[in-house]
């Protein structure tokens, strides 16, 4: 019986996942293609490589957190010296400078280094800036380009990359990352399981910063935690390496990006508490677009299936406040649901940790077992969600109206 159970479980999980979709959904709205970082590198004339002294002092290279229309956080792990971040315009005009301050962490970086954060304030919306790491001896890095979030009333398209269940460090994660660099996204959201297998600090170093680091110095990542991210010390490393807003202890939070209000939930934590928090959070925003993302899926035809208890807690809140899109992971596949009471649900858990077989349910519009990411192009009146596999093929898309249709 034990052998039979193991064999049955193995039919769901393919550690060497399908990198190419075997069938197509709606492909009538192809995504815009282009580099997410090329313009930022060109504006600042460099890609942020470290100097010889920088390589001696800095372990984890700089990366962006909490980018807003007027500020940002720059994180790094370095020897505990007096480091700072200088910000200029691309033409060299000085804008601001901030010290990199040491954060007391639950986990300890290697070689006596420390987690550090520099808080940048007083910036302008949707503006390209260049930042440089330095100390009293001089520059520790080349200039690094980044762009602030747009203002709430900006009408330009907003481009977002979403991925889940990525953090294996395997070839499929790297293969998909090459395709992630083929669309011009401006920020990344993650639906959890960022650092397999147990969410240790070393796994975050290898499977997150070791893979995406060259992009994360230019573009911010806003994660939600998965169950694998919590397997060591109740998610201590996850909460150390990321600096997230709100007062939940970096478990669930919300933020704005232009005309979009995002809420990232933690499906490792109490659903009732978060549903009440989400109700109050959504009531407090007047932005026209609302996107919620989390790890466990309220709807799924994959291995784990629908978390119906989560659905019961969240669905009334989502409907009440007009949430247009919910993104989840956990099942290593892609599944787009028919809209449920006006809300679109998508499972996007094919980020590079193999794939799960996925079937169809009464709520399924399209499903596929494939390594992939999703790419959101959000306009004023409609959003297009694109699904792109590890060969670069767009295999599904959906147009979501701003005004929800019940």
C-alpha positions in Angstrom: 0.0 0.0 0.0 2.8 2.4 0.8 4.5 1.7 -2.5 1.3 2.2 -4.4 0.7 5.6 -2.6 4.2 6.8 -3.5 3.7 5.8 -7.1 0.4 7.5 -7.3 1.8 10.7 -5.8 4.7 10.6 -8.3 2.2 10.7 -11.2 1.3 14.3 -10.2 4.8 15.7 -9.9 7.3 15.9 -12.7 10.6 17.3 -11.4 11.7 17.7 -15.0 8.7 19.7 -16.1 7.2 20.3 -19.5 9.0 23.4 -20.8 6.7 23.8 -23.9 2.9 24.0 -23.9 1.2 21.1 -25.7 -1.9 23.1 -26.6 -3.0 26.7 -27.0 -5.8 28.7 -25.4 -6.6 32.3 -26.5 -3.6 33.7 -28.3 -5.3 36.5 -30.1 -3.7 39.2 -27.9 0.0 38.7 -28.2 2.2 40.4 -25.6 4.6 43.2 -26.3 8.2 42.0 -26.3 11.3 43.8 -25.2 14.0 43.9 -22.5 12.9 44.9 -19.0 16.3 46.5 -18.1 17.9 47.7 -21.4 16.6 51.2 -21.1 17.7 51.5 -17.5 21.2 50.2 -18.3 21.5 52.6 -21.2 20.3 55.6 -19.1 22.9 55.1 -16.4 25.6 53.9 -18.7 26.4 50.8 -16.7 24.8 47.6 -15.2 25.9 47.9 -11.6 29.1 45.8 -11.5 31.1 46.0 -8.3 34.5 47.4 -8.0 37.4 45.4 -6.6 36.7 46.9 -3.1 33.0 46.3 -3.6 33.5 42.6 -4.3 35.6 42.4 -1.1 32.9 44.0 1.1 29.6 43.0 -0.4 28.2 39.5 -0.4 24.6 39.8 -1.7 24.6 42.5 -4.3 22.1 45.4 -4.1 18.4 44.8 -4.9 15.3 46.9 -4.7 12.4 46.7 -2.3 9.3 48.8 -1.6 9.7 51.0 -4.7 6.9 53.6 -4.6 6.2 56.8 -6.6 8.5 58.8 -4.3 11.0 56.4 -2.8 12.6 53.0 -2.6 14.7 50.7 -0.4 18.0 49.3 -1.5 19.0 46.1 0.2 22.4 44.4 0.4 24.5 42.0 2.5 27.9 43.4 3.3 30.7 43.7 5.9 29.6 46.1 8.6 31.3 49.3 7.3 29.8 52.7 6.8 28.2 52.2 3.4 25.9 54.6 1.6 23.8 54.9 -1.5 24.1 57.9 -3.8 21.3 58.7 -6.2 21.6 60.9 -9.3 19.7 61.6 -12.5 21.1 59.9 -15.6 22.8 63.2 -16.5 24.8 63.0 -13.2 22.8 65.6 -11.3 22.9 64.7 -7.6 19.5 63.9 -6.1 20.0 62.3 -2.6 22.2 60.1 -0.5 21.3 57.6 2.2 23.2 55.5 4.7 23.0 51.7 4.5 21.8 50.8 8.0 22.3 47.4 9.6 19.1 45.4 10.3 19.0 42.9 13.1 18.0 39.6 11.5 16.8 36.2 12.6 19.3 34.4 10.4 23.0 35.2 10.0 24.7 35.9 6.7 28.0 34.2 6.0 31.4 35.6 6.7 30.3 38.0 9.3 28.4 40.2 6.9 25.1 41.9 7.8 21.8 42.6 6.1 21.7 46.4 5.3 19.0 48.8 4.0 19.3 52.3 2.5 16.0 54.2 2.4 15.6 56.6 -0.5 13.1 59.4 -0.3 12.1 62.6 -2.1 11.9 61.1 -5.6 9.6 61.9 -8.4 7.0 59.5 -9.9 7.8 57.4 -13.0 11.3 58.8 -13.2 14.6 57.0 -14.0 17.4 57.4 -11.5 20.8 55.9 -11.0 22.2 54.7 -7.7 25.7 53.9 -6.7 27.1 52.1 -3.6 30.0 53.7 -1.9 32.0 54.3 1.3 34.5 56.9 2.5 37.1 55.4 0.1 35.0 55.9 -3.0 32.5 54.1 -5.2 31.9 50.4 -4.6 29.8 49.8 -7.7 29.0 51.2 -11.1 25.7 53.2 -11.5 22.5 51.1 -11.4 19.4 52.3 -13.1 15.9 52.0 -11.6 12.5 53.7 -12.1 10.0 54.8 -9.5 6.4 53.7 -9.7 3.9 55.8 -11.7 1.5 58.2 -10.1 -2.0 57.1 -9.4 -3.4 59.3 -12.2 -0.8 58.2 -14.8 -2.6 56.6 -17.8 0.3 54.7 -19.4 0.2 50.9 -19.6 1.6 49.2 -16.5 3.5 45.9 -17.1 3.9 43.3 -14.4 5.5 39.9 -14.3 4.0 37.2 -12.1 5.6 33.8 -11.3 5.3 31.1 -8.7 7.0 28.0 -7.4 10.3 29.0 -9.0 13.0 28.6 -6.4 14.7 25.4 -7.4 17.9 26.7 -8.9 17.5 24.0 -11.6 18.0 24.4 -15.3 14.3 24.9 -15.9 14.2 28.0 -13.6 17.2 29.4 -15.5 15.6 28.6 -18.9 12.3 30.3 -17.9 14.3 33.3 -16.6 15.7 33.8 -20.1 12.2 34.2 -21.4 11.2 36.4 -18.5 13.8 38.9 -19.8 12.0 39.0 -23.2 9.0 41.1 -22.0 9.3 44.7 -20.7 8.0 44.3 -17.1 8.6 47.0 -14.5 8.0 45.0 -11.3 7.6 41.3 -10.3 5.1 39.6 -8.0 5.7 36.1 -6.7 3.0 33.6 -5.6 5.3 31.8 -3.2 7.7 28.8 -2.9 10.5 31.1 -3.7 13.4 29.1 -2.2 13.1 25.3 -2.2 13.2 23.0 -0.4 13.1 24.5 3.0 13.5 28.3 2.7 16.9 28.5 4.3 19.0 31.6 3.9 21.4 29.7 1.7 18.6 28.6 -0.6 17.4 32.2 -0.9 21.0 33.2 -1.8 21.3 30.5 -4.5 17.7 30.1 -5.8 16.6 33.8 -5.8 19.5 36.2 -5.8 21.7 33.7 -7.6 19.2 33.5 -10.4 17.5 36.8 -10.6 20.0 39.1 -9.0 21.2 40.9 -12.2 17.6 42.0 -12.7 16.5 42.6 -9.1 19.1 45.4 -8.8 17.0 47.3 -11.3 13.5 46.1 -10.8 11.6 45.3 -7.5 10.2 42.0 -6.4 7.0 41.9 -4.2 6.7 38.3 -2.9 4.0 36.3 -1.1 5.3 33.3 1.0 4.7 29.7 0.1 4.7 26.7 2.4 8.3 25.8 1.4 9.5 29.3 2.4 8.2 28.6 5.9 9.8 25.2 6.6 12.8 26.7 8.4 12.3 28.9 11.5 8.8 29.9 10.6 9.9 31.8 7.5 12.7 33.7 9.2 15.0 33.8 6.1 12.1 35.0 3.9 11.3 37.9 6.3 15.0 38.7 6.6 15.9 39.0 2.9 12.7 40.9 2.0 11.6 44.2 3.5 7.9 44.4 3.2 5.4 47.1 4.2 2.6 46.9 6.8 2.4 45.7 10.4 1.8 41.9 10.0 5.5 41.0 10.6 6.1 40.8 6.8 3.5 38.1 6.3 0.7 39.9 4.5 0.7 43.4 3.2 -0.6 45.8 0.5 0.8 48.6 -1.7 0.0 50.7 -4.7 1.7 50.8 -8.1 0.2 53.5 -10.2 -3.6 52.9 -10.5 -3.3 49.4 -9.2 -3.8 48.4 -5.5 -2.1 45.0 -4.7 -2.7 42.8 -1.7 -0.2 40.0 -1.0 -1.6 37.3 1.4 0.1 34.6 3.4 -1.7 31.2 3.2 0.5 29.8 5.9 -1.3 32.1 8.4 -4.9 32.4 9.7 -7.4 33.0 6.9 -10.1 34.6 9.1 -7.7 37.3 10.3 -6.5 38.0 6.8 -10.0 38.2 5.4 -10.9 40.8 8.0 -7.7 42.7 7.2 -8.3 42.5 3.5 -11.8 43.8 3.9 -10.6 46.9 5.7 -7.6 47.3 3.4 -9.7 47.3 0.2 -12.3 49.6 1.7 -9.5 52.2 2.2 -8.4 52.4 -1.5 -10.1 54.2 -4.3 -7.8 52.9 -7.0 -9.7 51.4 -10.0 -7.7 48.1 -10.2 -7.4 45.6 -7.4 -5.2 42.5 -7.6 -4.7 39.9 -4.9 -2.0 37.2 -4.9 -1.2 34.4 -2.6 0.2 30.8 -2.6 -2.6 28.3 -2.0 -5.2 28.5 -4.8 -8.9 29.1 -4.0 -9.7 27.3 -7.3 -7.5 24.5 -8.8 -7.8 21.3 -10.8 -4.2 20.4 -10.0 -2.5 18.1 -7.5 -3.3 20.1 -4.4 -6.8 21.2 -5.7 -9.0 24.0 -4.5 -8.5 25.3 -1.0 -12.3 25.7 -0.3 -11.8 27.0 3.2 -9.7 29.8 1.8 -12.2 30.4 -0.9 -15.1 30.7 1.6 -13.1 33.2 3.7 -12.0 35.4 0.8 -14.6 35.3 -2.0 -17.2 37.5 -0.2 -14.5 40.1 0.4 -13.2 40.0 -3.2 -16.7 40.4 -4.6 -17.7 43.1 -2.2 -14.7 45.3 -3.2 -14.6 44.6 -6.9 -11.3 42.7 -7.1 -10.7 41.9 -10.7 -7.8 39.3 -10.5 -6.5 36.7 -8.0 -3.2 35.0 -8.7 -2.1 31.8 -6.9 0.6 29.1 -7.1 1.2 25.9 -5.1 0.1 23.7 -8.0 2.9 23.5 -10.5 0.8 24.3 -13.6 -1.2 26.9 -15.3 -5.0 27.2 -14.9 -7.3 30.0 -15.8 -10.8 29.9 -14.4 -14.0 31.2 -15.8 -14.8 34.5 -13.9 -16.4 33.7 -10.5 -18.8 36.4 -9.5 -16.8 38.9 -11.6 -13.3 37.9 -10.3 -10.8 36.1 -12.5 -8.6 33.4 -10.8 -5.4 32.1 -12.3 -3.0 29.5 -11.0 0.6 30.4 -12.1 2.8 27.9 -10.3 5.1 26.8 -13.2 8.1 28.9 -12.3 10.8 26.2 -12.6 10.3 23.5 -9.9 9.0 20.8 -12.2 5.3 20.5 -13.2 2.1 18.8 -11.9 -0.5 17.2 -14.1 -3.6 19.3 -14.2 -7.1 18.4 -15.2 -10.3 20.4 -15.8 -13.2 21.3 -13.5 -16.5 23.0 -14.1 -14.8 26.3 -13.3 -11.8 25.8 -15.7 -11.5 27.9 -18.8 -8.0 26.6 -19.8 -5.3 24.5 -18.1 -1.9 23.2 -19.0 1.0 21.4 -17.3 3.9 23.6 -18.3 6.8 25.7 -17.0 5.7 29.3 -17.5 5.2 32.8 -16.2 2.3 35.3 -16.6 2.7 38.8 -17.8 0.1 41.5 -17.1 -0.4 44.6 -19.3 -2.8 46.9 -17.3 -4.4 49.7 -19.2 -7.0 52.2 -18.1 -10.1 50.1 -18.9 -8.8 46.6 -19.5 -6.0 44.3 -18.4 -4.5 41.6 -20.6 -2.9 38.6 -18.9 -0.5 36.6 -21.0 0.9 33.1 -20.2 4.3 32.4 -21.7 6.2 29.1 -21.5 9.9 28.4 -21.1 10.4 28.4 -24.9 9.0 31.9 -25.2 5.7 30.8 -26.7 2.6 32.6 -25.5 0.1 29.8 -25.1 -2.9 31.6 -23.4 -4.2 35.1 -22.7 -7.3 36.7 -21.3 -8.7 40.2 -21.4 -10.1 41.4 -18.1 -12.4 44.5 -18.0 -11.9 47.1 -15.3 -15.6 47.0 -14.5 -16.5 43.6 -13.3 -19.2 41.7 -15.0 -21.3 39.6 -12.6 
